[in-house]
Amino acid sequence: MFTVPVLDIKSDPLDVLLAVIGYRLSMLADSDDEDVKALFADRKVIIELASTEADIARYYSFDNGQFSQHSGHAKDADLTINFKDSMRGVKLLTKGSLPAFMTAVQEGNLSIEGDYSLMMWFNKLAKHIVPAVPEQYKPYVQQAKPYAYKAQQFANHWIGVAKHKLGK
């Protein structure tokens, strides 16, 4: 079983998200889902996600059905995805859209090095990261959405104020 050492996670939003994604990938690697097992099987690759500006790097190692994640840069990543900054990384990863990644590359907000075909494979795997909400809980999720939206607006406002005060 995979564990995430607390000391290996920075308070940066991108690193927290990458650690959570890594934790979920470890759960998927241990799952009995045949579709997921097929995605993990016969793969020996390292995928690094990073933001140079935020000094964040985390990599995922897939080794024939086994999975591990590590804080820091990989020595020999097969695919490296480098976000311009932490928040762009969070937005792109939570959006989960391959076309959005390609647009970000064109705009200079993201760079990709290595085997591009791994982007397609990782995208297939990423579709399993967010578990489906059981039908009986969907009404509760719908009720919570307006509050989450209000909290996001509130946070964005105060982040803007803080950036202004810090001159960023």
C-alpha beads as a LAMMPS data file, in Angstrom:
LAMMPS data file: protein, C-alpha beads

168 atoms
167 bonds

1 atom types
1 bond types

-500.0 500.0 xlo xhi
-500.0 500.0 ylo yhi
-500.0 500.0 zlo zhi

Masses

1 110.0

Atoms # bond

1 1 1 0.000 0.000 0.000
2 1 1 1.203 3.502 -0.841
3 1 1 1.475 6.244 1.769
4 1 1 2.166 9.943 1.329
5 1 1 4.648 11.278 3.872
6 1 1 3.312 14.596 5.121
7 1 1 6.760 16.186 5.008
8 1 1 7.013 15.534 1.270
9 1 1 4.044 17.785 0.465
10 1 1 4.534 21.537 0.183
11 1 1 1.685 23.904 0.994
12 1 1 1.612 24.996 -2.652
13 1 1 -1.787 24.171 -4.256
14 1 1 -0.171 22.385 -7.204
15 1 1 1.927 20.127 -4.994
16 1 1 -1.079 19.302 -2.826
17 1 1 -3.142 18.444 -5.913
18 1 1 -0.335 16.341 -7.398
19 1 1 0.054 14.455 -4.105
20 1 1 -3.688 13.771 -3.994
21 1 1 -3.633 12.617 -7.621
22 1 1 -0.727 10.338 -6.723
23 1 1 -2.642 8.940 -3.775
24 1 1 -5.652 8.260 -5.995
25 1 1 -3.433 6.617 -8.624
26 1 1 -2.066 4.329 -5.919
27 1 1 -5.638 3.347 -5.044
28 1 1 -6.357 2.681 -8.707
29 1 1 -3.214 0.549 -9.018
30 1 1 -4.590 -1.639 -6.214
31 1 1 -8.141 -1.776 -7.602
32 1 1 -9.868 -4.756 -9.168
33 1 1 -11.216 -2.683 -12.075
34 1 1 -10.178 -4.551 -15.228
35 1 1 -10.126 -1.367 -17.360
36 1 1 -7.744 0.287 -14.927
37 1 1 -5.589 -2.825 -14.610
38 1 1 -5.265 -2.889 -18.403
39 1 1 -4.033 0.728 -18.380
40 1 1 -1.422 -0.027 -15.703
41 1 1 -0.269 -3.321 -17.211
42 1 1 2.850 -3.531 -19.373
43 1 1 3.862 0.077 -18.672
44 1 1 7.240 1.097 -17.369
45 1 1 7.253 4.888 -17.473
46 1 1 7.944 7.915 -15.341
47 1 1 5.800 11.020 -15.705
48 1 1 6.887 14.240 -14.025
49 1 1 4.613 17.209 -13.395
50 1 1 6.242 20.431 -12.276
51 1 1 6.206 24.200 -12.099
52 1 1 9.630 25.784 -12.278
53 1 1 8.281 29.154 -11.153
54 1 1 6.685 27.610 -8.047
55 1 1 9.650 25.265 -7.435
56 1 1 7.299 22.275 -7.439
57 1 1 8.067 18.884 -8.932
58 1 1 6.494 15.493 -8.389
59 1 1 6.790 12.379 -10.472
60 1 1 4.798 9.221 -10.865
61 1 1 6.435 5.896 -11.591
62 1 1 4.427 3.172 -13.328
63 1 1 6.185 -0.187 -13.356
64 1 1 4.161 -3.076 -14.813
65 1 1 1.126 -2.603 -12.584
66 1 1 3.008 -1.082 -9.654
67 1 1 2.750 2.616 -8.876
68 1 1 4.698 5.059 -6.734
69 1 1 4.969 8.818 -6.475
70 1 1 7.924 10.915 -5.434
71 1 1 8.517 14.532 -4.517
72 1 1 11.158 16.312 -6.603
73 1 1 12.460 15.918 -10.130
74 1 1 12.865 12.546 -11.819
75 1 1 16.304 11.618 -13.140
76 1 1 14.970 10.251 -16.413
77 1 1 11.312 11.094 -16.958
78 1 1 9.666 9.678 -20.068
79 1 1 7.280 12.644 -20.068
80 1 1 7.676 15.979 -18.291
81 1 1 4.806 18.444 -18.022
82 1 1 5.956 21.825 -16.730
83 1 1 3.311 24.417 -15.855
84 1 1 4.211 28.102 -16.024
85 1 1 2.915 28.588 -12.498
86 1 1 1.149 26.681 -9.797
87 1 1 -2.392 28.002 -10.282
88 1 1 -2.330 27.379 -14.051
89 1 1 -1.300 23.827 -13.265
90 1 1 -4.168 23.401 -10.832
91 1 1 -6.678 24.866 -13.297
92 1 1 -5.490 22.716 -16.179
93 1 1 -5.367 19.519 -14.149
94 1 1 -8.795 20.022 -12.612
95 1 1 -10.271 20.895 -15.991
96 1 1 -9.064 17.547 -17.322
97 1 1 -9.154 18.595 -20.960
98 1 1 -6.454 17.505 -23.391
99 1 1 -7.335 20.353 -25.811
100 1 1 -6.884 22.820 -22.915
101 1 1 -3.378 21.412 -22.405
102 1 1 -2.576 21.937 -26.078
103 1 1 -3.893 25.512 -25.945
104 1 1 -1.745 26.152 -22.861
105 1 1 1.306 24.898 -24.779
106 1 1 0.544 27.312 -27.635
107 1 1 0.118 30.190 -25.163
108 1 1 3.397 29.388 -23.398
109 1 1 1.710 28.439 -20.120
110 1 1 2.848 24.832 -20.319
111 1 1 5.751 22.925 -21.796
112 1 1 5.870 19.237 -22.583
113 1 1 9.039 17.234 -23.100
114 1 1 9.380 13.564 -23.915
115 1 1 7.038 10.975 -25.342
116 1 1 3.859 12.832 -26.321
117 1 1 1.939 9.567 -26.743
118 1 1 2.089 9.228 -22.946
119 1 1 -0.173 12.299 -22.732
120 1 1 -2.936 10.291 -24.410
121 1 1 -2.325 7.296 -22.150
122 1 1 -2.243 9.432 -18.987
123 1 1 -5.427 11.184 -20.110
124 1 1 -7.185 7.784 -20.338
125 1 1 -5.939 6.961 -16.855
126 1 1 -6.955 10.392 -15.519
127 1 1 -10.584 9.699 -16.415
128 1 1 -10.577 7.175 -13.563
129 1 1 -9.035 9.513 -10.974
130 1 1 -12.253 11.256 -9.945
131 1 1 -14.574 8.556 -8.652
132 1 1 -18.197 8.591 -9.752
133 1 1 -20.623 10.101 -7.251
134 1 1 -23.166 7.474 -6.150
135 1 1 -26.651 8.308 -7.366
136 1 1 -28.069 8.737 -3.841
137 1 1 -25.498 11.502 -3.098
138 1 1 -25.936 13.549 -6.268
139 1 1 -28.708 15.757 -4.791
140 1 1 -26.376 16.694 -1.914
141 1 1 -23.632 17.600 -4.353
142 1 1 -26.049 19.810 -6.270
143 1 1 -27.066 21.532 -3.034
144 1 1 -23.439 22.187 -2.118
145 1 1 -22.383 23.629 -5.486
146 1 1 -23.706 27.184 -4.900
147 1 1 -21.856 27.341 -1.575
148 1 1 -18.652 26.080 -3.173
149 1 1 -19.018 28.732 -5.882
150 1 1 -19.477 31.468 -3.253
151 1 1 -16.444 30.216 -1.319
152 1 1 -14.380 30.221 -4.514
153 1 1 -15.407 33.807 -5.308
154 1 1 -14.581 34.856 -1.742
155 1 1 -11.162 33.163 -1.916
156 1 1 -10.404 34.680 -5.333
157 1 1 -11.239 38.143 -4.000
158 1 1 -8.909 37.841 -1.031
159 1 1 -6.151 36.263 -3.094
160 1 1 -6.416 39.281 -5.417
161 1 1 -6.219 41.651 -2.450
162 1 1 -3.154 39.816 -1.098
163 1 1 -1.432 39.886 -4.497
164 1 1 -2.141 43.603 -4.805
165 1 1 -0.705 44.266 -1.349
166 1 1 2.376 42.184 -2.189
167 1 1 2.822 43.989 -5.505
168 1 1 2.283 40.913 -7.682

Bonds

1 1 1 2
2 1 2 3
3 1 3 4
4 1 4 5
5 1 5 6
6 1 6 7
7 1 7 8
8 1 8 9
9 1 9 10
10 1 10 11
11 1 11 12
12 1 12 13
13 1 13 14
14 1 14 15
15 1 15 16
16 1 16 17
17 1 17 18
18 1 18 19
19 1 19 20
20 1 20 21
21 1 21 22
22 1 22 23
23 1 23 24
24 1 24 25
25 1 25 26
26 1 26 27
27 1 27 28
28 1 28 29
29 1 29 30
30 1 30 31
31 1 31 32
32 1 32 33
33 1 33 34
34 1 34 35
35 1 35 36
36 1 36 37
37 1 37 38
38 1 38 39
39 1 39 40
40 1 40 41
41 1 41 42
42 1 42 43
43 1 43 44
44 1 44 45
45 1 45 46
46 1 46 47
47 1 47 48
48 1 48 49
49 1 49 50
50 1 50 51
51 1 51 52
52 1 52 53
53 1 53 54
54 1 54 55
55 1 55 56
56 1 56 57
57 1 57 58
58 1 58 59
59 1 59 60
60 1 60 61
61 1 61 62
62 1 62 63
63 1 63 64
64 1 64 65
65 1 65 66
66 1 66 67
67 1 67 68
68 1 68 69
69 1 69 70
70 1 70 71
71 1 71 72
72 1 72 73
73 1 73 74
74 1 74 75
75 1 75 76
76 1 76 77
77 1 77 78
78 1 78 79
79 1 79 80
80 1 80 81
81 1 81 82
82 1 82 83
83 1 83 84
84 1 84 85
85 1 85 86
86 1 86 87
87 1 87 88
88 1 88 89
89 1 89 90
90 1 90 91
91 1 91 92
92 1 92 93
93 1 93 94
94 1 94 95
95 1 95 96
96 1 96 97
97 1 97 98
98 1 98 99
99 1 99 100
100 1 100 101
101 1 101 102
102 1 102 103
103 1 103 104
104 1 104 105
105 1 105 106
106 1 106 107
107 1 107 108
108 1 108 109
109 1 109 110
110 1 110 111
111 1 111 112
112 1 112 113
113 1 113 114
114 1 114 115
115 1 115 116
116 1 116 117
117 1 117 118
118 1 118 119
119 1 119 120
120 1 120 121
121 1 121 122
122 1 122 123
123 1 123 124
124 1 124 125
125 1 125 126
126 1 126 127
127 1 127 128
128 1 128 129
129 1 129 130
130 1 130 131
131 1 131 132
132 1 132 133
133 1 133 134
134 1 134 135
135 1 135 136
136 1 136 137
137 1 137 138
138 1 138 139
139 1 139 140
140 1 140 141
141 1 141 142
142 1 142 143
143 1 143 144
144 1 144 145
145 1 145 146
146 1 146 147
147 1 147 148
148 1 148 149
149 1 149 150
150 1 150 151
151 1 151 152
152 1 152 153
153 1 153 154
154 1 154 155
155 1 155 156
156 1 156 157
157 1 157 158
158 1 158 159
159 1 159 160
160 1 160 161
161 1 161 162
162 1 162 163
163 1 163 164
164 1 164 165
165 1 165 166
166 1 166 167
167 1 167 168
